[in-house]
């Protein structure tokens, strides 16, 4: 095991998960204010290899491994986090209006399964505050912002949800390098999504089309292998070139084969994230890739990425970029370098000169 697994993790796992999360964000803020420390961390954690560089939506990703939304919800620590070798950092989820999220406890660890259960309910400071905070971030890697409807606990009309997504997006024009629209967040108390109706998604696309200087947009949807639903989504975005790709969200619940006893799981509301989700999320990538036009859209693979093999599998199934979060809880920040080095080794073994050559070859 690593120094993190031997020494740091045992201490952290004795503490409340949300307290540890918040302390980590505060630590990232402190790091971000010290340029010397940023340079030293970047030197230790970043893998600089041209074989890993990906150009997507006009953006240069120095490597495919990005930090998923959910970690830095309010964009407080992006400078510090960017120094740990990520190819991109995604903030959020952020809503048009501030939200306190769901009552605590709302974050749980499943050590036996290398998973967490999340029921945060998208607490965030609101789009206006977060955009102002990020306006001076000046990262050397792409900065994404994940947008979501405000969690009021009440079911909202389609018109209101669309208005919220438009209002939030306007705040990040000129600030974010790309936007992600979280269509099916599993952690809002209302549940469900108006965007399950592809016609409503089409209306949102028309509204976004009218926004000036809109950055590239990715859609984050609940992982599905339903071809009919996928084709409905693709039809809704077909005439909107600002949509550059798709990311998959985890469904609510914990319907996996788990080592954690059921009586423990019953005390944990929310969506499970981590190693047990890998197969389901891989299936989604495998299903989507043949249905998309790779010259227009890419897939950001996520879910259960704990090793270089996990990452490479998603790439060969059709993912051009990757995002992780839960694996950092169990293996620490050194994992990013380990995955990127492992990807280089696997590219060399398979005779590829660049990561893009491996995308979709495992179907």
C-alpha positions as CSV (number, residue, x, y, z in Angstrom):
1,X,0.0,0.0,0.0
2,X,1.0,3.6,-0.4
3,X,1.9,6.1,2.3
4,X,-1.6,7.4,2.0
5,X,-3.1,3.9,2.6
6,X,-0.7,3.0,5.4
7,X,-0.7,6.2,7.4
8,X,-3.2,8.9,6.3
9,X,-6.3,7.0,5.4
10,X,-6.6,5.1,8.7
11,X,-6.6,8.5,10.6
12,X,-9.1,10.1,8.2
13,X,-11.5,7.2,8.3
14,X,-11.8,7.7,12.1
15,X,-13.3,11.1,11.4
16,X,-16.6,12.3,10.1
17,X,-16.6,12.1,6.3
18,X,-18.1,15.5,5.6
19,X,-15.7,17.1,8.1
20,X,-12.7,15.5,6.3
21,X,-14.1,16.7,3.0
22,X,-14.5,20.2,4.2
23,X,-11.0,20.2,5.7
24,X,-9.6,18.9,2.4
25,X,-11.2,21.9,0.6
26,X,-9.7,24.3,3.2
27,X,-6.3,22.7,2.6
28,X,-6.7,23.1,-1.1
29,X,-7.5,26.8,-0.6
30,X,-4.3,27.3,1.4
31,X,-2.2,25.5,-1.2
32,X,-3.7,27.6,-4.0
33,X,-2.4,30.8,-2.4
34,X,1.2,29.6,-2.4
35,X,2.8,29.6,-5.8
36,X,6.0,27.9,-4.7
37,X,4.0,25.0,-3.2
38,X,1.8,24.8,-6.3
39,X,4.9,24.4,-8.5
40,X,6.4,21.7,-6.2
41,X,3.2,19.7,-6.1
42,X,2.8,20.0,-9.9
43,X,6.3,18.7,-10.3
44,X,5.6,15.7,-8.1
45,X,2.2,14.7,-9.4
46,X,1.9,15.7,-13.0
47,X,2.8,13.3,-15.9
48,X,4.0,15.4,-18.9
49,X,3.7,13.0,-21.8
50,X,2.4,14.2,-25.2
51,X,0.8,10.8,-25.8
52,X,-1.8,11.7,-23.1
53,X,-2.7,15.1,-24.4
54,X,-6.3,15.3,-25.7
55,X,-7.9,18.2,-27.6
56,X,-11.6,18.2,-27.1
57,X,-14.0,21.1,-27.9
58,X,-11.1,23.3,-28.7
59,X,-9.6,22.7,-25.3
60,X,-6.3,21.2,-24.5
61,X,-6.3,18.5,-21.8
62,X,-2.8,17.7,-20.8
63,X,-4.0,14.2,-19.7
64,X,-7.4,12.5,-19.7
65,X,-7.9,12.2,-15.9
66,X,-10.1,15.0,-14.6
67,X,-11.5,15.7,-11.2
68,X,-15.3,15.1,-11.2
69,X,-17.9,17.6,-9.9
70,X,-18.9,17.0,-6.3
71,X,-15.5,17.4,-4.8
72,X,-15.1,21.2,-4.9
73,X,-18.7,22.2,-4.9
74,X,-18.1,26.0,-4.7
75,X,-14.8,26.5,-6.6
76,X,-12.9,27.4,-3.4
77,X,-9.8,25.1,-4.0
78,X,-9.4,24.8,-7.8
79,X,-5.9,26.2,-7.9
80,X,-4.7,23.9,-5.2
81,X,-6.5,20.9,-6.7
82,X,-5.1,21.6,-10.2
83,X,-1.6,21.0,-8.9
84,X,-2.2,17.3,-8.2
85,X,-1.8,16.2,-11.8
86,X,-5.3,16.4,-13.1
87,X,-6.0,17.1,-16.8
88,X,-9.1,19.2,-15.8
89,X,-11.1,20.2,-12.8
90,X,-14.9,20.4,-12.7
91,X,-16.6,22.5,-10.0
92,X,-20.1,22.0,-8.7
93,X,-22.8,21.2,-8.9
94,X,-23.8,24.9,-8.9
95,X,-27.4,26.1,-9.1
96,X,-28.8,29.5,-10.0
97,X,-29.8,30.0,-6.4
98,X,-27.8,29.1,-3.3
99,X,-28.9,25.9,-1.5
100,X,-28.0,24.3,1.9
101,X,-28.6,20.8,0.5
102,X,-30.0,17.9,2.4
103,X,-29.9,17.4,6.2
104,X,-26.8,15.7,7.7
105,X,-25.5,13.1,7.8
106,X,-25.3,13.0,4.0
107,X,-22.0,11.4,3.2
108,X,-21.1,7.8,4.2
109,X,-18.1,5.5,3.6
110,X,-18.3,1.8,2.6
111,X,-14.7,0.7,3.2
112,X,-15.4,-2.9,2.5
113,X,-16.7,-2.0,-1.0
114,X,-14.4,1.0,-1.7
115,X,-17.5,3.1,-2.2
116,X,-19.2,6.1,-0.7
117,X,-22.9,7.0,-0.5
118,X,-23.7,10.6,-1.2
119,X,-26.9,12.4,-0.2
120,X,-25.6,16.0,-0.2
121,X,-28.5,17.5,-2.1
122,X,-26.2,19.9,-4.0
123,X,-25.4,22.4,-1.3
124,X,-23.7,25.4,-3.0
125,X,-23.2,29.1,-2.8
126,X,-25.2,29.9,-6.0
127,X,-24.0,30.8,-9.5
128,X,-23.3,34.5,-8.8
129,X,-21.0,33.8,-5.9
130,X,-19.2,30.9,-7.4
131,X,-18.7,32.7,-10.8
132,X,-17.2,35.7,-9.0
133,X,-14.9,33.4,-7.0
134,X,-13.7,31.6,-10.1
135,X,-13.2,34.7,-12.2
136,X,-9.6,35.0,-11.0
137,X,-8.7,31.3,-10.9
138,X,-6.5,31.4,-14.0
139,X,-5.8,27.7,-14.3
140,X,-3.5,26.1,-16.7
141,X,-5.9,23.2,-17.3
142,X,-9.5,23.4,-18.4
143,X,-12.0,24.5,-15.7
144,X,-15.5,23.0,-16.0
145,X,-18.6,24.1,-14.0
146,X,-21.4,21.6,-13.4
147,X,-24.8,23.3,-13.4
148,X,-27.9,21.8,-11.7
149,X,-31.4,23.0,-10.8
150,X,-31.7,24.5,-7.3
151,X,-32.6,21.8,-4.7
152,X,-35.8,23.2,-3.1
153,X,-37.2,19.7,-2.2
154,X,-40.2,20.5,-4.4
155,X,-40.9,19.4,-7.9
156,X,-40.4,22.2,-10.3
157,X,-42.1,22.9,-13.6
158,X,-40.1,22.4,-16.8
159,X,-40.2,26.2,-17.5
160,X,-38.7,27.0,-14.1
161,X,-35.9,24.4,-14.5
162,X,-35.0,25.7,-17.9
163,X,-35.0,29.3,-16.6
164,X,-32.6,28.2,-13.8
165,X,-30.2,26.5,-16.2
166,X,-30.1,29.5,-18.5
167,X,-29.7,32.0,-15.6
168,X,-26.8,29.9,-14.1
169,X,-25.1,29.5,-17.5
170,X,-25.0,33.2,-18.1
171,X,-23.0,33.7,-14.9
172,X,-20.2,31.5,-16.2
173,X,-19.8,32.9,-19.7
174,X,-16.2,34.0,-19.9
175,X,-15.3,32.3,-16.6
176,X,-15.7,28.5,-17.3
177,X,-13.8,26.7,-20.1
178,X,-16.8,24.4,-20.4
179,X,-20.1,23.7,-18.8
180,X,-21.7,20.5,-17.7
181,X,-25.5,20.3,-17.4
182,X,-26.5,17.8,-14.7
183,X,-29.8,16.7,-16.1
184,X,-30.6,13.9,-13.6
185,X,-29.0,14.7,-10.3
186,X,-29.8,11.7,-7.9
187,X,-29.3,13.8,-4.8
188,X,-32.2,16.3,-5.0
189,X,-35.1,15.5,-2.7
190,X,-37.7,16.1,-5.4
191,X,-36.3,13.2,-7.5
192,X,-36.8,12.7,-11.2
193,X,-36.1,15.2,-13.9
194,X,-38.0,17.2,-16.4
195,X,-35.3,16.4,-18.9
196,X,-36.4,12.7,-19.0
197,X,-38.7,14.2,-21.7
198,X,-36.4,14.8,-24.7
199,X,-38.8,17.5,-25.9
200,X,-38.0,19.6,-22.8
201,X,-34.3,19.0,-23.4
202,X,-34.8,20.3,-26.9
203,X,-36.4,23.5,-25.5
204,X,-33.4,24.0,-23.2
205,X,-31.1,23.6,-26.2
206,X,-32.9,26.3,-28.1
207,X,-32.5,28.7,-25.1
208,X,-28.8,28.0,-24.9
209,X,-28.4,28.6,-28.6
210,X,-29.4,32.2,-27.9
211,X,-26.7,32.8,-25.4
212,X,-23.7,34.8,-26.5
213,X,-20.2,33.4,-26.2
214,X,-21.4,30.2,-24.6
215,X,-18.5,27.8,-23.8
216,X,-18.6,24.2,-24.9
217,X,-21.3,22.2,-23.1
218,X,-21.5,18.6,-21.9
219,X,-24.7,16.8,-20.8
220,X,-24.6,14.7,-17.7
221,X,-27.3,12.1,-17.8
222,X,-28.2,9.0,-15.8
223,X,-26.3,6.1,-17.2
224,X,-28.5,4.1,-19.5
225,X,-28.1,1.4,-22.1
226,X,-31.6,2.0,-23.5
227,X,-31.1,2.7,-27.2
228,X,-34.4,4.4,-27.6
229,X,-33.7,6.9,-24.9
230,X,-30.2,7.5,-26.1
231,X,-31.5,8.2,-29.6
232,X,-34.1,10.6,-28.2
233,X,-31.3,12.6,-26.5
234,X,-29.1,12.6,-29.6
235,X,-32.0,13.9,-31.7
236,X,-32.6,16.7,-29.2
237,X,-29.0,17.9,-29.4
238,X,-28.4,17.2,-33.1
239,X,-28.7,20.8,-34.4
240,X,-26.8,22.3,-31.5
241,X,-23.1,22.3,-32.1
242,X,-22.2,23.7,-28.7
243,X,-23.0,20.3,-27.2
244,X,-19.6,18.6,-27.3
245,X,-20.3,15.3,-25.4
246,X,-21.8,13.3,-22.6
247,X,-21.0,12.3,-19.0
248,X,-22.9,9.7,-17.1
249,X,-24.5,10.1,-13.7
250,X,-25.1,7.4,-11.2
251,X,-28.7,6.4,-10.4
252,X,-30.0,6.9,-7.0
253,X,-29.8,3.9,-4.6
254,X,-27.4,1.1,-3.8
255,X,-28.5,-1.7,-6.1
256,X,-25.2,-3.5,-6.3
257,X,-23.6,-6.6,-4.9
258,X,-22.0,-5.3,-1.8
259,X,-19.9,-6.6,1.1
260,X,-21.4,-4.0,3.4
261,X,-24.2,-5.5,5.6
262,X,-27.7,-4.5,4.5
263,X,-28.5,-3.2,8.0
264,X,-25.7,-0.6,7.5
265,X,-26.9,0.3,4.0
266,X,-30.4,0.9,5.2
267,X,-29.1,3.8,7.4
268,X,-27.5,5.5,4.3
269,X,-29.8,7.4,2.0
270,X,-28.4,8.5,-1.4
271,X,-26.5,7.3,-4.4
272,X,-23.6,4.9,-4.3
273,X,-20.4,6.0,-6.0
274,X,-17.2,4.0,-6.3
275,X,-15.8,0.6,-7.3
276,X,-19.2,-1.3,-7.4
277,X,-20.5,1.1,-10.1
278,X,-17.8,0.3,-12.7
279,X,-19.5,-2.4,-14.7
280,X,-22.8,-0.5,-15.1
281,X,-20.9,2.7,-16.1
282,X,-18.7,0.7,-18.5
283,X,-21.9,-0.7,-20.1
284,X,-23.2,2.8,-20.6
285,X,-20.0,3.9,-22.4
286,X,-20.0,0.7,-24.5
287,X,-23.7,1.3,-25.6
288,X,-23.4,5.0,-26.3
289,X,-20.1,5.1,-28.3
290,X,-21.4,3.4,-31.5
291,X,-24.4,5.7,-31.5
292,X,-22.6,9.0,-31.4
293,X,-20.6,10.8,-34.1
294,X,-17.1,11.0,-32.7
295,X,-16.3,14.0,-34.8
296,X,-19.0,15.9,-32.9
297,X,-19.3,14.3,-29.5
298,X,-17.1,12.7,-27.0
299,X,-17.7,10.7,-23.8
300,X,-16.2,11.5,-20.5
301,X,-16.0,8.2,-18.7
302,X,-16.5,8.0,-15.0
303,X,-17.6,5.5,-12.3
304,X,-15.4,3.0,-10.6
305,X,-12.0,4.2,-11.9
306,X,-9.5,3.0,-9.3
307,X,-6.6,1.7,-11.5
308,X,-5.0,2.3,-14.8
309,X,-6.7,-0.8,-16.1
310,X,-10.1,0.7,-15.1
311,X,-9.2,3.9,-17.0
312,X,-7.8,2.1,-20.0
313,X,-10.9,-0.1,-20.2
314,X,-13.2,3.0,-20.4
315,X,-11.0,4.5,-23.1
316,X,-11.1,1.4,-25.2
317,X,-14.9,1.2,-24.7
318,X,-15.2,4.7,-26.1
319,X,-14.3,7.4,-23.5
320,X,-12.0,10.2,-24.7
321,X,-11.7,11.8,-21.2
322,X,-12.1,10.5,-17.7
323,X,-13.3,11.8,-14.4
324,X,-12.8,10.4,-10.9
325,X,-13.6,11.3,-7.3
326,X,-14.3,8.3,-5.0
327,X,-11.0,6.6,-5.7
328,X,-9.2,9.6,-4.2
329,X,-11.0,9.0,-0.9
330,X,-9.5,5.5,-0.7
331,X,-6.1,5.9,-2.5
332,X,-5.2,9.5,-2.2
333,X,-3.9,12.1,-4.7
334,X,-1.0,9.9,-5.8
335,X,-3.5,7.9,-7.8
336,X,-3.7,10.5,-10.6
337,X,0.0,10.1,-11.5
338,X,-0.2,6.3,-11.1
339,X,-3.1,6.1,-13.6
340,X,-1.5,8.4,-16.1
341,X,1.8,6.5,-16.0
342,X,-0.2,3.3,-16.3
343,X,-2.0,4.6,-19.4
344,X,1.4,5.4,-21.0
345,X,2.5,1.8,-20.3
346,X,-0.6,0.3,-21.8
347,X,-0.4,2.5,-24.9
348,X,3.2,1.4,-25.5
349,X,2.3,-2.3,-25.0
350,X,-0.6,-2.1,-27.5
351,X,1.5,-0.1,-30.0
352,X,-0.4,3.1,-29.9
353,X,1.5,6.4,-30.3
354,X,-1.3,8.5,-28.8
355,X,-4.3,8.0,-26.5
356,X,-6.8,9.0,-29.2
357,X,-5.9,5.9,-31.2
358,X,-7.1,3.6,-28.4
359,X,-10.6,5.3,-28.0
360,X,-13.3,2.8,-28.9
361,X,-11.0,0.0,-30.0
362,X,-12.2,-2.4,-27.3
363,X,-15.8,-2.8,-28.6
